[in-house]
């Protein structure tokens, strides 16, 4: 059910709604931007909800785009799907996009959204006009775990022991994220460039609202997703026919560059762009460039 167009306190237009899938599960979504904007599917990171956005709304307004953002299972207003993979959730995202009458759309995925946009392109080539991955998460080799920020290294070690061990850890981290620490506190050992971006009060306000919505059901959906992305993916990136741009920082301590290179090597049509001396949150700074490049291929 759709709602009327509403506006945030800083004037950004949005429209919320729910799509019911064939199996009865619900997927919550939000269109960000004016109705006449160019549609673009924007798949947020892990954990994040449809509420996440760049605090600088002038970037989106200048580009004239309208973002469709969808809560993945177990986040925000979307029904949890225990045992979920990446590919089946990409199918869910495709169903929501098509429910809006959209037959073809450019799509981008950031961090944990990266594998999902690749799965979407692999399984629904007729839907994805062009794809972009930004600081995409990938399967890791054991020696790459030492490059991670502490909380992500802990998550990797827990996932190696199984879903329950990972869940127990994420329950604790969820409390920290929703408490006084917030994301900036949990990632206090992140590179300086990331810490500087997370210190922005506007970003902190949006991130707190986003996390409160994302994790309101608990840590189960977050665990399901993290566990699905921990091992080998359940789709083949080498079959992706559409063009892909992949943007990554060489100082990323959430998603190591070396791991990204392994996936990039499997993609038939890819433009790999590396930011030097920048970390995981560099996409906030480069948002205009990233989206403009994607639209040029759509």
C-alpha positions as a Markdown table, in Angstrom:
| # | Residue | x | y | z |
|---|---|---|---|---|
| 1 | Unk | 0.0 | 0.0 | 0.0 |
| 2 | Unk | 1.4 | 3.3 | -1.0 |
| 3 | Unk | 1.4 | 6.5 | 1.1 |
| 4 | Unk | 1.2 | 10.1 | -0.2 |
| 5 | Unk | 4.5 | 11.9 | -1.0 |
| 6 | Unk | 6.0 | 13.2 | 2.3 |
| 7 | Unk | 9.0 | 15.4 | 3.1 |
| 8 | Unk | 11.7 | 15.1 | 5.7 |
| 9 | Unk | 12.6 | 18.0 | 7.9 |
| 10 | Unk | 15.2 | 19.1 | 5.4 |
| 11 | Unk | 12.8 | 19.0 | 2.5 |
| 12 | Unk | 13.6 | 15.7 | 0.8 |
| 13 | Unk | 10.6 | 14.0 | -0.7 |
| 14 | Unk | 9.9 | 10.4 | 0.0 |
| 15 | Unk | 7.1 | 7.8 | -0.4 |
| 16 | Unk | 6.9 | 4.6 | 1.8 |
| 17 | Unk | 5.0 | 1.4 | 1.1 |
| 18 | Unk | 4.9 | -2.4 | 1.4 |
| 19 | Unk | 4.9 | -5.0 | -1.3 |
| 20 | Unk | 3.5 | -8.5 | -0.5 |
| 21 | Unk | 5.5 | -11.3 | -2.2 |
| 22 | Unk | 4.0 | -14.4 | -3.7 |
| 23 | Unk | 4.8 | -16.4 | -0.6 |
| 24 | Unk | 3.1 | -13.9 | 1.7 |
| 25 | Unk | 6.2 | -12.2 | 3.0 |
| 26 | Unk | 6.3 | -8.4 | 3.1 |
| 27 | Unk | 9.0 | -6.1 | 1.8 |
| 28 | Unk | 9.1 | -2.5 | 2.9 |
| 29 | Unk | 10.4 | 0.1 | 0.4 |
| 30 | Unk | 10.9 | 3.8 | 0.1 |
| 31 | Unk | 11.2 | 6.0 | -3.0 |
| 32 | Unk | 13.6 | 8.9 | -2.2 |
| 33 | Unk | 13.2 | 12.0 | -4.4 |
| 34 | Unk | 10.6 | 13.7 | -6.5 |
| 35 | Unk | 8.3 | 11.5 | -8.6 |
| 36 | Unk | 9.6 | 12.9 | -11.9 |
| 37 | Unk | 13.2 | 11.8 | -11.1 |
| 38 | Unk | 15.0 | 9.1 | -13.0 |
| 39 | Unk | 14.5 | 5.8 | -11.2 |
| 40 | Unk | 17.5 | 4.0 | -9.7 |
| 41 | Unk | 17.6 | 1.0 | -7.5 |
| 42 | Unk | 20.0 | 1.7 | -4.6 |
| 43 | Unk | 20.9 | -1.3 | -2.4 |
| 44 | Unk | 22.2 | -0.2 | 1.0 |
| 45 | Unk | 24.9 | -1.9 | 3.1 |
| 46 | Unk | 24.9 | -4.3 | 6.0 |
| 47 | Unk | 23.1 | -3.5 | 8.3 |
| 48 | Unk | 21.0 | -0.8 | 6.8 |
| 49 | Unk | 17.4 | 0.0 | 5.9 |
| 50 | Unk | 15.5 | 2.0 | 3.4 |
| 51 | Unk | 16.0 | 5.1 | 5.6 |
| 52 | Unk | 19.8 | 5.4 | 4.9 |
| 53 | Unk | 20.8 | 8.3 | 2.6 |
| 54 | Unk | 23.6 | 10.7 | 1.9 |
| 55 | Unk | 23.2 | 13.7 | 4.4 |
| 56 | Unk | 23.9 | 16.0 | 1.5 |
| 57 | Unk | 20.6 | 16.0 | -0.3 |
| 58 | Unk | 21.8 | 18.4 | -2.9 |
| 59 | Unk | 23.7 | 15.6 | -4.7 |
| 60 | Unk | 20.6 | 13.7 | -5.5 |
| 61 | Unk | 18.6 | 16.8 | -6.4 |
| 62 | Unk | 21.3 | 17.9 | -8.8 |
| 63 | Unk | 21.4 | 14.5 | -10.5 |
| 64 | Unk | 17.6 | 14.4 | -10.9 |
| 65 | Unk | 17.3 | 10.8 | -9.7 |
| 66 | Unk | 14.7 | 9.0 | -7.6 |
| 67 | Unk | 16.1 | 6.2 | -5.5 |
| 68 | Unk | 14.1 | 3.0 | -4.8 |
| 69 | Unk | 15.4 | 1.5 | -1.5 |
| 70 | Unk | 14.1 | -1.8 | -0.1 |
| 71 | Unk | 14.5 | -3.3 | 3.3 |
| 72 | Unk | 16.0 | -6.8 | 2.9 |
| 73 | Unk | 14.5 | -9.7 | 4.9 |
| 74 | Unk | 14.6 | -9.2 | 8.7 |
| 75 | Unk | 15.5 | -5.5 | 8.5 |
| 76 | Unk | 13.1 | -2.6 | 9.1 |
| 77 | Unk | 9.6 | -3.5 | 7.8 |
| 78 | Unk | 10.5 | -6.6 | 5.8 |
| 79 | Unk | 9.6 | -10.1 | 6.9 |
| 80 | Unk | 12.5 | -12.2 | 8.0 |
| 81 | Unk | 13.6 | -15.2 | 5.8 |
| 82 | Unk | 15.6 | -17.7 | 7.9 |
| 83 | Unk | 18.2 | -19.5 | 5.9 |
| 84 | Unk | 18.2 | -16.9 | 3.2 |
| 85 | Unk | 20.9 | -16.7 | 0.6 |
| 86 | Unk | 22.0 | -13.8 | -1.6 |
| 87 | Unk | 20.4 | -15.0 | -4.8 |
| 88 | Unk | 17.0 | -15.6 | -3.4 |
| 89 | Unk | 16.9 | -12.1 | -1.8 |
| 90 | Unk | 17.9 | -10.7 | -5.2 |
| 91 | Unk | 14.8 | -12.4 | -6.6 |
| 92 | Unk | 12.8 | -10.6 | -3.8 |
| 93 | Unk | 14.2 | -7.3 | -4.8 |
| 94 | Unk | 13.4 | -7.9 | -8.5 |
| 95 | Unk | 9.8 | -8.7 | -7.5 |
| 96 | Unk | 9.5 | -5.4 | -5.7 |
| 97 | Unk | 10.9 | -3.4 | -8.6 |
| 98 | Unk | 8.6 | -5.1 | -11.0 |
| 99 | Unk | 5.6 | -4.5 | -8.7 |
| 100 | Unk | 6.2 | -0.8 | -9.3 |
| 101 | Unk | 5.8 | -1.3 | -13.1 |
| 102 | Unk | 9.6 | -0.8 | -13.7 |
| 103 | Unk | 10.9 | -3.1 | -16.5 |
| 104 | Unk | 14.5 | -1.9 | -16.6 |
| 105 | Unk | 16.5 | 0.1 | -14.1 |
| 106 | Unk | 20.1 | 0.9 | -13.2 |
| 107 | Unk | 21.1 | -0.5 | -9.9 |
| 108 | Unk | 23.9 | 0.0 | -7.4 |
| 109 | Unk | 24.9 | -1.8 | -4.2 |
| 110 | Unk | 27.1 | -0.5 | -1.5 |
| 111 | Unk | 29.2 | -2.7 | 1.0 |
| 112 | Unk | 26.8 | -5.6 | 1.8 |
| 113 | Unk | 24.6 | -4.4 | -1.0 |
| 114 | Unk | 27.4 | -5.2 | -3.5 |
| 115 | Unk | 26.8 | -8.9 | -3.6 |
| 116 | Unk | 23.1 | -8.4 | -3.9 |
| 117 | Unk | 23.3 | -6.1 | -6.9 |
| 118 | Unk | 25.6 | -8.6 | -8.6 |
| 119 | Unk | 23.2 | -11.4 | -7.9 |
| 120 | Unk | 20.4 | -9.3 | -9.2 |
| 121 | Unk | 22.3 | -8.7 | -12.4 |
| 122 | Unk | 23.2 | -12.4 | -12.7 |
| 123 | Unk | 19.7 | -13.6 | -12.3 |
| 124 | Unk | 17.7 | -10.8 | -13.8 |
| 125 | Unk | 19.7 | -9.5 | -16.8 |
| 126 | Unk | 16.5 | -8.2 | -18.4 |
| 127 | Unk | 15.9 | -5.9 | -15.4 |
| 128 | Unk | 19.3 | -4.4 | -14.7 |
| 129 | Unk | 20.3 | -1.8 | -17.3 |
| 130 | Unk | 23.7 | -1.3 | -15.7 |
| 131 | Unk | 25.2 | -2.1 | -12.3 |
| 132 | Unk | 27.6 | -0.5 | -9.9 |
| 133 | Unk | 29.3 | -1.9 | -6.8 |
| 134 | Unk | 30.7 | 0.5 | -4.2 |
| 135 | Unk | 33.1 | -0.9 | -1.6 |
| 136 | Unk | 31.5 | -4.2 | -2.1 |
| 137 | Unk | 31.8 | -7.0 | 0.5 |
| 138 | Unk | 33.3 | -10.3 | -0.7 |
| 139 | Unk | 34.3 | -13.7 | 0.7 |
| 140 | Unk | 37.6 | -13.4 | 2.5 |
| 141 | Unk | 40.8 | -15.4 | 2.7 |
| 142 | Unk | 42.0 | -16.0 | 6.3 |
| 143 | Unk | 45.0 | -13.7 | 6.0 |
| 144 | Unk | 42.7 | -10.8 | 5.0 |
| 145 | Unk | 40.8 | -11.0 | 8.3 |
| 146 | Unk | 43.8 | -9.3 | 10.0 |
| 147 | Unk | 43.1 | -6.2 | 7.8 |
| 148 | Unk | 39.6 | -5.7 | 9.2 |
| 149 | Unk | 38.4 | -3.4 | 11.9 |
| 150 | Unk | 38.0 | -5.2 | 15.2 |
| 151 | Unk | 34.3 | -5.7 | 15.1 |
| 152 | Unk | 34.3 | -7.2 | 11.6 |
| 153 | Unk | 37.2 | -9.5 | 12.5 |
| 154 | Unk | 35.2 | -10.7 | 15.5 |
| 155 | Unk | 32.2 | -11.3 | 13.2 |
| 156 | Unk | 34.3 | -13.4 | 10.8 |
| 157 | Unk | 35.6 | -15.5 | 13.6 |
| 158 | Unk | 32.1 | -16.0 | 15.0 |
| 159 | Unk | 30.7 | -16.9 | 11.6 |
| 160 | Unk | 33.3 | -19.6 | 11.2 |
| 161 | Unk | 31.8 | -21.3 | 14.2 |
| 162 | Unk | 28.2 | -21.1 | 13.0 |
| 163 | Unk | 25.0 | -19.1 | 12.9 |
| 164 | Unk | 24.3 | -19.2 | 16.6 |
| 165 | Unk | 27.8 | -18.0 | 17.5 |
| 166 | Unk | 27.5 | -15.1 | 15.1 |
| 167 | Unk | 24.0 | -14.2 | 16.4 |
| 168 | Unk | 25.2 | -14.1 | 20.0 |
| 169 | Unk | 27.9 | -11.6 | 18.9 |
| 170 | Unk | 25.6 | -9.4 | 16.8 |
| 171 | Unk | 23.1 | -9.2 | 19.7 |
| 172 | Unk | 25.8 | -7.5 | 21.7 |
| 173 | Unk | 26.9 | -5.3 | 18.8 |
| 174 | Unk | 23.3 | -4.3 | 18.1 |
| 175 | Unk | 23.0 | -3.0 | 21.7 |
| 176 | Unk | 26.1 | -0.9 | 21.1 |
| 177 | Unk | 25.0 | 0.5 | 17.8 |
| 178 | Unk | 21.6 | 1.5 | 19.3 |
| 179 | Unk | 23.2 | 2.8 | 22.4 |
| 180 | Unk | 25.5 | 5.7 | 23.2 |
| 181 | Unk | 28.4 | 4.4 | 21.1 |
| 182 | Unk | 26.5 | 4.4 | 17.8 |
| 183 | Unk | 28.3 | 3.4 | 14.5 |
| 184 | Unk | 31.1 | 5.9 | 15.1 |
| 185 | Unk | 31.9 | 4.3 | 18.5 |
| 186 | Unk | 31.7 | 0.7 | 17.3 |
| 187 | Unk | 34.1 | 1.6 | 14.4 |
| 188 | Unk | 36.4 | 3.7 | 16.4 |
| 189 | Unk | 39.4 | 1.8 | 15.0 |
| 190 | Unk | 38.4 | 2.6 | 11.4 |
| 191 | Unk | 40.8 | 4.6 | 9.2 |
| 192 | Unk | 41.1 | 8.3 | 9.9 |
| 193 | Unk | 39.2 | 9.2 | 6.7 |
| 194 | Unk | 36.2 | 7.0 | 7.8 |
| 195 | Unk | 36.3 | 8.5 | 11.3 |
| 196 | Unk | 36.2 | 12.0 | 9.9 |
| 197 | Unk | 33.1 | 11.3 | 7.8 |
| 198 | Unk | 31.4 | 9.6 | 10.7 |
| 199 | Unk | 32.0 | 12.6 | 12.9 |
| 200 | Unk | 29.6 | 14.7 | 10.8 |
| 201 | Unk | 26.5 | 15.5 | 13.0 |
| 202 | Unk | 24.2 | 15.3 | 10.0 |
| 203 | Unk | 25.5 | 11.8 | 9.1 |
| 204 | Unk | 25.2 | 10.7 | 12.7 |
| 205 | Unk | 21.6 | 11.8 | 12.9 |
| 206 | Unk | 20.6 | 9.9 | 9.8 |
| 207 | Unk | 22.6 | 6.9 | 10.8 |
| 208 | Unk | 20.9 | 6.7 | 14.2 |
| 209 | Unk | 17.5 | 6.8 | 12.6 |
| 210 | Unk | 18.6 | 4.2 | 10.0 |
| 211 | Unk | 19.9 | 1.8 | 12.6 |
| 212 | Unk | 16.9 | 2.1 | 14.8 |
| 213 | Unk | 14.7 | 1.1 | 11.9 |
| 214 | Unk | 17.1 | -1.5 | 10.5 |
| 215 | Unk | 17.5 | -3.4 | 13.8 |
| 216 | Unk | 14.1 | -3.0 | 15.3 |
| 217 | Unk | 13.2 | -6.6 | 14.8 |
| 218 | Unk | 16.4 | -7.8 | 16.6 |
| 219 | Unk | 19.7 | -9.2 | 15.3 |
| 220 | Unk | 18.2 | -12.2 | 13.5 |
| 221 | Unk | 17.9 | -10.7 | 10.0 |
| 222 | Unk | 21.4 | -9.2 | 10.4 |
| 223 | Unk | 22.8 | -12.6 | 11.3 |
| 224 | Unk | 21.0 | -14.3 | 8.4 |
| 225 | Unk | 22.5 | -11.8 | 5.9 |
| 226 | Unk | 26.0 | -11.8 | 7.4 |
| 227 | Unk | 26.1 | -15.6 | 7.5 |
| 228 | Unk | 24.8 | -15.8 | 3.9 |
| 229 | Unk | 27.7 | -13.6 | 2.7 |
| 230 | Unk | 30.4 | -15.3 | 4.9 |
| 231 | Unk | 31.1 | -18.2 | 2.6 |
| 232 | Unk | 31.0 | -18.8 | -1.1 |
| 233 | Unk | 28.2 | -17.0 | -2.9 |
| 234 | Unk | 25.2 | -18.8 | -4.2 |
| 235 | Unk | 25.4 | -17.3 | -7.7 |
| 236 | Unk | 28.1 | -17.0 | -10.4 |
| 237 | Unk | 29.4 | -13.5 | -11.1 |
| 238 | Unk | 31.0 | -14.6 | -14.3 |
| 239 | Unk | 27.6 | -14.9 | -16.0 |
| 240 | Unk | 26.8 | -11.2 | -15.6 |
| 241 | Unk | 26.2 | -9.8 | -19.0 |
| 242 | Unk | 25.6 | -6.1 | -18.1 |
| 243 | Unk | 28.4 | -3.6 | -17.6 |
| 244 | Unk | 29.6 | -3.2 | -14.0 |
| 245 | Unk | 31.6 | -0.4 | -12.4 |
| 246 | Unk | 33.3 | -1.3 | -9.1 |
| 247 | Unk | 34.6 | 1.5 | -6.8 |
| 248 | Unk | 36.9 | 0.7 | -3.9 |
| 249 | Unk | 39.3 | 2.5 | -1.5 |
| 250 | Unk | 42.8 | 1.1 | -1.0 |
| 251 | Unk | 42.5 | 1.8 | 2.8 |
| 252 | Unk | 39.2 | -0.1 | 3.3 |
| 253 | Unk | 39.2 | -2.0 | 6.6 |
| 254 | Unk | 35.7 | -3.2 | 6.2 |
| 255 | Unk | 36.1 | -4.8 | 2.8 |
| 256 | Unk | 39.7 | -5.4 | 1.9 |
| 257 | Unk | 40.8 | -4.3 | -1.6 |
| 258 | Unk | 42.5 | -7.6 | -2.2 |
| 259 | Unk | 39.3 | -9.5 | -1.8 |
| 260 | Unk | 37.4 | -7.2 | -4.1 |
| 261 | Unk | 40.1 | -7.9 | -6.8 |
| 262 | Unk | 39.2 | -11.6 | -6.8 |
| 263 | Unk | 35.6 | -10.9 | -7.6 |
| 264 | Unk | 36.4 | -8.2 | -10.1 |
| 265 | Unk | 38.6 | -10.7 | -12.0 |
| 266 | Unk | 35.5 | -12.9 | -12.6 |
| 267 | Unk | 33.3 | -10.1 | -14.1 |
| 268 | Unk | 33.2 | -10.1 | -17.9 |
| 269 | Unk | 32.6 | -6.4 | -18.4 |
| 270 | Unk | 33.9 | -4.4 | -15.5 |
| 271 | Unk | 35.5 | -1.0 | -14.9 |
| 272 | Unk | 37.5 | -1.1 | -11.6 |
| 273 | Unk | 38.1 | 2.2 | -10.0 |
| 274 | Unk | 40.3 | 2.6 | -7.0 |
| 275 | Unk | 40.4 | 5.6 | -4.6 |
| 276 | Unk | 43.8 | 6.1 | -3.0 |
| 277 | Unk | 44.2 | 6.7 | 0.7 |
| 278 | Unk | 40.5 | 6.4 | 1.3 |
| 279 | Unk | 38.4 | 3.9 | 3.3 |
| 280 | Unk | 35.0 | 2.3 | 3.4 |
| 281 | Unk | 32.9 | 5.5 | 3.7 |
| 282 | Unk | 34.5 | 7.2 | 0.7 |
| 283 | Unk | 31.4 | 6.7 | -1.3 |
| 284 | Unk | 29.8 | 9.6 | 0.6 |
| 285 | Unk | 32.4 | 12.0 | -0.8 |
| 286 | Unk | 32.2 | 10.5 | -4.3 |
| 287 | Unk | 28.4 | 9.9 | -4.5 |
| 288 | Unk | 27.8 | 12.4 | -7.4 |
| 289 | Unk | 30.6 | 10.9 | -9.5 |
| 290 | Unk | 29.4 | 7.3 | -8.8 |
| 291 | Unk | 25.8 | 7.9 | -9.7 |
| 292 | Unk | 26.6 | 10.0 | -12.7 |
| 293 | Unk | 28.8 | 7.3 | -14.1 |
| 294 | Unk | 26.1 | 4.7 | -13.6 |
| 295 | Unk | 23.4 | 6.8 | -15.3 |
| 296 | Unk | 25.7 | 7.2 | -18.3 |
| 297 | Unk | 25.6 | 3.5 | -18.9 |
| 298 | Unk | 21.9 | 2.9 | -18.3 |
